[in-house]
């Protein structure tokens, strides 16, 4: 259990400043050599497609980014290594030696339901500073958002039954296990088997026994009894080392009746890790109830995902909680999130010059300019109607009709009548002039916030099969700017 006086610190003590793609440094050397090095630019971090063909994602990874930026510096050994590559001037290396982030970062709050193409993070900084953040920010968001989203889907499938994150041994190394557990907790899991995540992030830690524990005793009964004597208040035993129904279950009931109950305790749970879990859980429930152990929980594990969990529930499986491992912490069905980091504007003489990336694939055309992002809610139901990107500084007045436009077509639009909606600015200040201005919430508050935010998202968007597409639209001013820029590119190409 968490100690009330134990201090949890999210910041990573390691110097991870060189966890960046090499081209960030080579481009920065070029910027440094030119008159661009102090030019202010803006970048958007966004993604293009929801994982598992779903209707949403769960934004996560911001806390790790904050810690990275606060600790971003280049030590002597970093400078020596870069010098050995013979790619960088001494003047540029000296710039890195004294590097400090001085820009602005705005971001959506962790745990928020988010959607394709909208800026999850908005950066405004000198071009070198903005460029050097690219890889670190993407790896934090791509990993944790992916796992938080998968966790949310699994928790939704469980329909109120507790989900435990059991994936450390299948994760892609230490950080993947620890930060994957963190992200899964934001997505709604009850706790983790990863002890370090409990220590670092203040998560509940959970665990019982492995098959090897049962095998290490002369008999299954002795193994269960030893565990019950050590943990009488929280005894959960694993039934399927030898034979679930003929051996494991009778021995669990025997230990409950011969040791736990005479000493004033109750068997808390039994776990199965193999076999037909729907069939076995029904048989186990019947036997436990007949033994007067109606309060004993049935826990299952073994390569579960949201679809298998949904199927088990539809089959009437008698399951109270589930441990989910590789399919959660690796997001096995969709292992890549696909976030990108794209320039949206450059400032010249204090004037914002919008930038756009054009592609033959329409989904890869970016939204230009320094932008704001709003969520529009139905005033009566409290449900989210759409997210709206605008040019920075545009004012939305709920006392006026609001027309929102498709990201590529002006004829695809929707008008929301005045007085029927409310507005929330989704991008909050994190760093201003290089200073952290954001009050970083604890993980439990992030989890609770995420749960609350999902009550504003329609069920049709949260369903697994053929979810309704959520509107992420543009203001008229932003759409007009985008179409004008695309037209200009078309004219250039035709010459």
N, C-alpha and C positions, 0 to 999 in steps of 0.2 A: 504493500500500500504506500501511497505517497505520504511522505512526512510533511507536516504543515510548515516546518521551518527549513525545508530543503529548497535551495535556490536553483531554479532551472535557467540555463543560459543558452540561447539559441545560436550564439555566434560561434563560428568555427575558428579554433585557435590556429589552425594551419594557414600558412601563406600560400594561397591558391591563385596568386595573381597571374601566373603563366599558364593557367588553364584557359587558353585562348587559341583560336586558330592562328597560324603563323601569318596569314595574310592581313590580319588586323595590325600586326606590327609593321609589315612591309608597306602597307598603305599609309600607315601613320608616319613612317619615315618620309614618304613622298609628300604628305601634307606638310610635314615639318619643313621640308626643303622649299616649299612653295609659299605663296602668300595666303594659303588656306588654313594654316594651323590654328588661328584664332577665330576662324569663321564659325558662327553659331548655326547649328543644324537641328532638325528634329527627326526622330525615328519613332516608328510604331512597332510594337511587338504584338503580333496577332497570329491566328491560325486559320486554316481554310476549310477543314472538314472535321466533323465530330467523330470521335472514336466509335467503333462498332456500329457505324451507320445510325447512331443515336440522334437524339434531338437537342443535345446540350453537352457542355463540358462543365467541370467544377474547377474554377481557377485556384491554383495552389503554387507555392514556391516563392512567394514574395518575401517571406521572412528570411529565407536563405539568401536571397539576393541582397537584402538590406545588410546582412552580416558580411557578405562578400565585398560590397562597396565600401563599408566602413573599414575594412581591413585591406583594401586594395593599395598596394605599395610594392616597390621593387627593391629588393635587398641587394647587397653587394654580390652575393653569389648569383643572383638573377642577372645582374648587369654583366658580370664576368662571363656567364654562359652566352648571353646575347652577343657580346663582343667577339667571342670565339667563332661565331658564325660568319663573321666578315660581311655582314649585310647592313650594318648600322653605323652611322657617324658618331663620333664622341660627343658631339653637341646633342644629338638625339638621345643618346644613352644618359647624358646628364639630365636631360628633360625628364626621362623616366625615373631617374634616381630621386627626383624631387616631385614626382607626380602626386597630385591630389585631385580628386573629383570635385568640381565646382559647379556642376550643372543642376538642373531641375528634373525630378522624376515624379510623375503622377501615375497612379495605378488603381485598378479595381481592387476592392478588398478581397482578401483570401476567403475562399468558401463560396463566393458568389457564383450562381449559374451564369455561364457565358456562352457566346455563340460565335460562329465563324465570321471572320473579316473585321471584327470590331477591335479597337486597340485595347489590349489588356494592360499594357504599359506604354506610357508616352514619355520619351526622353527629349529634353532640350538642353543642349550643352555644346561646348566647343567640339569641333569635329573629331579630334583625336580622342577626347574623353568619351564621346558617344560611341565611337568605333570600338574602343577597347572593351566595352561592356558586352559586346554582342554574344560571344560564345557562352559566357557564364550565365547571362540572363536566360538564354535559350535552353541551356541544359537544365537549369533549375525549374523553369516553367514546363518544358516539354516532359520531364520526368514526373514531377509531382502532380501536375494537372492530369496527366494520363492516369495515374494510379488513383487519385481522388475521384475521378470520373468513374473508373471501373468499380471502386468501392461503393459509390453511390448507387450504381446499377445493381450490385449484388445485395446491398442492404434493402433496396426497394423490393427486389425479388423475394427476400426473406419475410416480408410482410409482418414486421414487428418482432421476429425472432432475432436473437442476438447473433452478430457475426464477429468472429475473432480472427485477427490477421495472423496467419501461421507460416508466412512465406520466406523467412530469412534464409533458410538453407537452399532455396531455389532462386534467390535474388542474384543480381549481377554484381556481386562483391559487396563490401561493407556499407558504403554510402547508399547503395541502392536498397539494401535491407532497412537501414535506419530511416532514411528519408522517405522510403516507400511506406514504412509503417506510419510515419507522421502523416503523409498524404492520405492514407487509408482511414486514419482517424478523423481527418477533416471530412472525408466522404461518408462517415457514419458508423464505422466499426466500433465495437464496444471496447476493444483493447487489442494488445499485441503480445505475441510470444517473444518478441525481440527485447531483451532486457535493457540493452543500451538505449533504445528509443524511450523506454520508461524513465531511465535516468536523465537523459538529455532534454526530453520534451515534456515530461510530466504525464505521460500516458499510463493508463492502467496496464499492468502486465499480468499475463494469464498463462497457465500451463499445468500439466498433470504428470503423466508418465509416458514412457516409450515402451515398445515391445521388449526391448533389451532389459528393462527393469524387471518385467515379469519373468523373462527367461533366466535372469540371474539368481532366482530363488529355486529351491527344490520343488516347489509346487506353486501353482497360480494362487491358491488360497493364501499361502504364506506371503506372497508378494502383496496381495491386496491388504492383508492384515497389517503388514509392516507399514504400508502407506497410511492406513487408517489410524494407526497409533501415532504416527508422526504428524499427520494433518487431520485430526478428527473433526475439525470445524469446516473443512473445505475438501472433503474426500471425494474425488472423482476417479474412477478406475477404468482401465482400457480392457474391453471384453474380448477382442478378436485375436489374441495371440495364438490360441489353440483351436477352440471351437466356441463361437459366440453364444449360441443358445444352449449347448449341452455342457459347457464348462464355464465360460466366463460369467454368464448371467447367474447361474446357481451359486458360484463362489462369491459374487458381489452381494447377493442377497444374504448369504450365510454370514459374511463379515458384518453386514448391517445389523443382522439379528443377534449375532453372538458377541459382538464387541461394541459397535457404535451406539445402538439404541440402549443397551443396558447401562452405558456410561453417559447417557443424556445427549447423544448426538444423533444426527441423521446423515445418511448417505446423500451427498449433494448431487452426484451425477454419475452416469455411465457413458462411456464413449465407444463408438464403433468406427473403424477406419477402413473397412472393406466389406464386400458383399452387397447384396441387394438391400440398400438402406431403407427403402420404403417398406419392404416386407419385414425386415429384421426389426425396425423400429416399432412396428405394430405388435409383433410378438413380445418384444421387450416391455413395451408399455403395459400389455395385458398382464404379464408375469409380475411386474413391479406393483401394479395396482392390486392384484390378488394378494400380494405380500404386505399390503398396507403401506406401500412406499409411493403413494400418489404424488408426493412432493419431490421425488427424485427426477432430475432432469436427464434427458437423453441428448447427447452431443454427438454430432457426426462430422467426419472429415473425409478426405480422399478425392482430390482433383475436382472440387466443386467449382461451379461458375453460376452466373445468374440463371442460365437456362436449365441446368440440372436442378438447381434449388427450386425454381418455379415448377418444374415437373414433379419433384418430390412432394411439394405442397399440394399440387393438383391430384396426386395419387393418395392423399390423405395420410402421408407419413407423420408419425408421432414424434416430431423433433422439436426440441426447445431452443437449441443453439447450434451453430455450425462453425467449424474452423476452415478457413479458406487460405490456401497457400499460393502455389505457382500461378494460378489463373488470375490472381489478384495482384500480387507484388510484381509480376512480370507483364501484366495485362496481355496474357498469352494470345488472345484472339486478335488484338490490335496493338502490336508492340511499339508503334511509333506514333507520336502525337502530331508532329509536323508544324510546330510553331515556326514563324519566320520573323525577321527583323529588317524592316525596310525604311529607307529614308523617305520622309514626307515633305520636307521643305528645307530651304537654305535662306539665311538672312544676309542681305547685302545693304549696307548703309541703313540698318534698322528696319528695312522692309522685308517682309516675308515673301519669298519666291517659292511657290508650290512646286513639288516634284512628283512625277508619276512614273511607275514602271509599267511598260506595255508588253503584252505577250500575245501570241497567237491563241493561247489558251485563255479564254475569257475569265476563268476563275483566278488567274494569276495577275490580272490587272489590278493595281493597287489604288487605294483612295488617297488623293493628294492632300497636301496642306496640313497645317497645324490645327488639330481638331479637338472638339469636345465630344463627350459621349453621354447620352442621357437614356434613362429607362422611363418609359411611359406606362403608367398604371391606370387601370380602370378604377374610377373613383368609388363605384358602388361595391364591386367584388374584391378590390385590392389586388387583382391578378395583373401580371405584366402583359401589356398589349404588344409592345415593340421596343427595340432599342434604336436610338436615333443618333447618327453622327452629324455634327454640324461644324461649320467653320468656327474657330476659336472666337468666343465673345458673342456669338449669336444668343439672343434672349428668347426663351420660350415662355409664353404667357398662357397659363391654363384658362384664362378668361377669354381667350380667342381660339377660333378653330385652328387645328394643327393638321397640315397636310404633309405626309411623309412619302418619300419616293424610293422606288426600286433602285439598286445600286448602278444599273446600267440603262434603264428605260424610264423616261419621264412619263410615259402613258400608263405605267404601272404605279398607281398611287392610291393612297387611302387617306381620307379626311376624318379626323377625330373631332367631334363636336366640342365646343367650348363648354366648360363646366362639368364635363364628364370624365376628366382625367387629371392625374397629378404627375409630377415630374421629379426625378432624382438624378443628380449629377453623379455618374459612376466613377469618375476619375478623381481620386483624392490625392492631395500633395503628400509625397513621401520624403523627398529631398528638395530643398529650396536653397539655391546658391551653395550646394554641396553640404548643407547642414540637414541632419535628420530632424524632421518636424512631425513625424508620424508616431503616435503612441502605439507601439507594437503590442497587439493583444496576446494573451496567453492562448495556448492551443485549445483548451476547453471552450473558451469564448469563441474562437474561430469556428469550432465544430457546431456550437449552438447557433451561431449566426447563420452558418450554411443551412442548417436544418430549417430555420425560420424562413430564409430566403426561398427555399424550395416550395414553401406553402404558397408562394405568389406565382408559381409556374404551373400552367394548366396541365392536367393529367395527360392530355393528348400529346403534349410535347415530351413527356417523360416516359411514354410507353416504349417498349423494346422494338416492336414490329411496326414499320411504316409510321414513324412519329410525324406529327404535324410540324412543318417548318416554321420556326419562329422568325418574325420579321426583324431584320437588321437593315434599316433604311437610311437614306440621306435626306438632309434638308434640301430645299430647292436651290439655295445658293451654292451648296457644296456639289450637288449634281450638275448644275450648270457649269461650274468650274471644271469638273472632271470631263464632261462631254466636250467642252471647248478645248481642253488640253489634248484629248484624244483626236479631235478633228485637226488640230495643229500638227500632231505627229503624222496623221494620214497625209496631209499636204506635203510634209517634208519627205515622206517615203515616195510620193508620186513624182518628185522632181528628178 
